[in-house]
Amino acid sequence: MQLDEILKRHYTLENCSLTDLQGYGSSNTKVETPGGIYVCKQYTNTERIRNELLAEDRVLQQLGTMTTCEFPMRIPTNAGEPFVVEGDLLYRLLTFLEGDFLGSVTHTPELLYSLGRTLGRMDKILALLTEVVYEGKNIPWDLKNTDRSRPLLSSVPNASDRSLAAYFFLQFEDRIRPFAHEFRQSLIYSDANDWNILTAGNKVTGIIDFGDMCHTWMVNEVAIGMTYVMMHKDQPLDSGLNVLQGYQAEMPLTELECDSLYYLIAARLCISVCNSAEATRKQQGSSYITVSEEGAWKLLRQLLTINPLHAADEFRRVCGHSRVSKTPVTRLLDNRKAHFGKNLSLSYRDPIPMDRAAFQYMYDSRGNTFLDAYNNIMIVGHCHPRVVQAGRKAMAKLNTNTRYLYESLETYSTTLFKKFPPHLNKVYFVNSGSEASDLAIRMAKYHTGKDKVAVLEDGYHGHTQGGIQISAYKYHSKGSSGRPDSTVELALPKVFGSPWKDDGSAGVHYAREAIEHITKSKGEIAAFIAEPIVGCGGQVPLAKGYLEALYPEIRSQGGVCISDEVQVGFGRLGDVFWGHELYGVVPDIVVLGKPMGNGHPMGAVVTTTEIAESFGRGPEFFSSFGGNPVSCAIGLAVLEVLEEEGLQEQARLTGTYLLTSLNDLAKKHEVIGDVRGHGLFLGIELISPQGQPKTQLAAVLKNALRDQFVLVSTDGPFDNVIKIKPPLRFNKENADELVLKIDAILSQNMVIK
């Protein structure tokens, strides 16, 4: 039967003008008649839906006692029935509410306060309706059921977006689930999105669509209302606080509920984007389902920039609770002095009490958010959910050592070898880059029968005794015993500050000089080890042609060539996965570390069958933890994330953009003598007009950036080079922020020596 016939027969409504309306869970039609305007909702006729609609009628009758807000009221049929049943379909007629949707008007503080207060007044009434039970109602949009949307992550097409949502699903699991039993529960409306809220002036005047009403955590009500008004805002927290203030005036939250809001808001966003992606995948998406998708993704990204402790502190402030306690830095410093050696240094003039982190952001215990442009160890991002989950699952299953057989060792090593040429086919897993460097030198000495090692000026290869002996950065430092006789130190092939250009002429000069030097120890050199870009030397790329000339000479004298990829490996340089590929050379041994486990302690030595066989003729090699199942699972997750999220390409694009921006900045500030590097491994060398290092200015810039919540560091023999090596999630917007702040700080500190 046609709808107009149903309206005529059961409601005596004639000459109707029918207009389809957007909706979810029912088909909605606007019915305009000479005598009034209505909404007709069409449902599938099931016992569950009939019971829910009858319960909804009882709720709406009670809410109708509110004088400050209107609600749709059910119109009975001519026979006094609550709805019309026609076969498999059920029809229900409601009053039509006039007003402007919240989504179509300017969100003034007064309007948002009115929204919060209206939701609070409504929940006061709903909390008393204990006899209204939605038996079996278990909808995915209920924040209590957030986990049900998690499997839909696979429908999100963009891998980086999937990781973003997965991060907040993980936060829900850790920050909400353990405390959920303490949340107050009640019947709530549960759907205060901006297309369900009607307004006039600066007041909320009506609320429609009660299809998501359910018995759940009471705090969800205000969390959902805050979520939608926070979208499309430059300062989203401010809008959310306006809603919370209004809600608090009617339904005060507990301290725990205040602390949960940040994660519940994120949960609602995750439910929204996942269900939208699933609907799109099935080609069942309506504009009603997907209308908030773009805003939801944007707000999720914005939430990353908001320290959860800051959010909780603001929520508590509005609700009149005690503020979030801040870690006393003096206590931490006193404890550090009492229990650790003074040569365990801290970054920055004002040390940071870090509390947690996410992707390219770090959060301190004071509520501040820092943009991380420095910590290259977290290559795929701090607390990346894929890496965290891989470690958790592996830890819960098996953690042992390489004296046993287990598949994760095979899977990880096979995947890692895909990043190397075929002849680099043997790997030794250890626990750090320092341990890997030490092992690489041992292997070289076993293989060659020689004892000396050629290294570069200002190079660094680890904190072990063996590592320090081959690290000019360490053995020339204060309190050190100097260069060992077994170490042959070669000049750093640095183009900047030399009379040569990086057109090959500098490389030829430095290589010729190096060859003359090593020839003095001809037949004694076991290995030449170098970073492709020398980090502690000040982010210095090796001059073009240098390695191409030096590698053959080292080999001709019976030595092997080692590339230390601890700092620059795993796609950080953008154009290449390994740093040595920049120069068109292939080493005999490759040293891996730092980003290998994204913060989990991992290192490795990759080499040839020939060198491995030589090493195998010596004492047994065994590392208690190297290559354990947990490390293998984490390492594999890192490789998969790098591939799936295209982070090497992001490093190339963002790095190129940042390098260009910094070079433009150098034209404005003459103290920037050089900008160098590749991908997201960059250095800014600060010098005076006379070419002298601006060490003090570099320290001022580093600390001023820290005070403006951006993390960088300094290095180089004169500590006058700003090091930039962020997680690869670092994007163009982050680059703009970094450059803008460097520009402002340099403009204010030009007179500093």
VENTAJO-V559159 format. One line per field, one symbol per residue. ss: DSSP state (h for helix, s for strand, l for the rest). psi: psi as a letter, one per 30 degrees, with the letter a starting at -180 (. if undefined). Layout:
BEGIN
ss: ???
psi: ???
END
This chain:
BEGIN
ss: llhhhhhhhhhlllllssssslllllsssssssllsssssssssllhhhhhhhhhhhhhhhhhllllllssllssllllllllsssllsssssssllllsshhhllllhhhhhhhhhhhhhhhhhhhhllllllllllllllhhhhhhhhhhhhhlllhhhhhhhhhhhhhhhhhlhhhhhhllssssllllllllssssllsssssllllllssssllhhhhhhhhhhhlllllhhhhhhhhhhhhhhhllllhhhhhhhhhhhhhhhhhhhhhhhhhhhlllllhhhhllhhhhhhhhhhhhlllhhhhhhhhhhhhlllllllllhhhhhhhhhhhllllllllllllllsssssslssssllllsssslllllllllsllhhhhhhhhhhhhhlllllllllhhhhhhhhhhhllllllsssssssllhhhhhhhhhhhhhhhhlllsssssllllllllhhhhhllhhhhlllllllllllssssllllllllllllllhhhhhhhhhhhhhhhlllllssssssslsslllllssllllhhhhhhhhhhhlllsssssllllllllllllllhhhhhlllllsssslhhhhlllllsssssshhhhhhhhllllllllllllhhhhhhhhhhhhhhhhllhhhhhhhhhhhhhhhhhhhhhhlllsssssssllssssssslllllslhhhhhhhhhhhhhllsslssslllllsssslllllllhhhhhhhhhhhhhhhhhlllll
psi: kleeeeeeefghklhkkkkklklkflkkkkjklfflklkkkklkjleeeeeeeeeeeeeeeefffkffkllkkkjllfgglflkkjbglkkkkllkkllkkefglkileeeeeeeeeeeeeefeeeffiffjkikgjikffkffgefffeffeffjekeeeeeeeeefeeeeeefeefffffkkklkleghhlfgfkklkbhkkflkligfgkljakefeeeeeeeeeffkhkeieeeeeeeeeeeeefeiklleeeeffeeeeeeeeeeeeeeeeeeeeefhgklfeegegeeeeeeeeeeeffjkeeeeeeeeeeegglklkkkkjeeeeeeeeeefllfgjlkkkejkkikelljcgkkklffgkkkjjgeifeiegkkhkeeeeeeeeeeefekjblgflkkeeeeeeeeeeffgllefigkkjkafleeeeeeeeeeeeeeefglflkklkkglkglgleeeefgjeeefflkflgaklffkjkkkkikekflgllhgfeeeeeeeeeeeeefffhkffjelkkkkekjeffhhjkkkkfeeeeeeeeeefggllkkjjgeeflhgefdflekefffggljlfkkklbdfeghfkjkllkkaleeeeeeeffalkkkkefkgleeeeeeeeeeeeeeeefhfeeeeeeeeeeeeeeeeeeffejffjekklakbhilkjkkllfggkkieeeeeeeeeeeefghkklllalfghgkkkjilkffkaeeeeeeeeeeeeeeeffhffk.
END
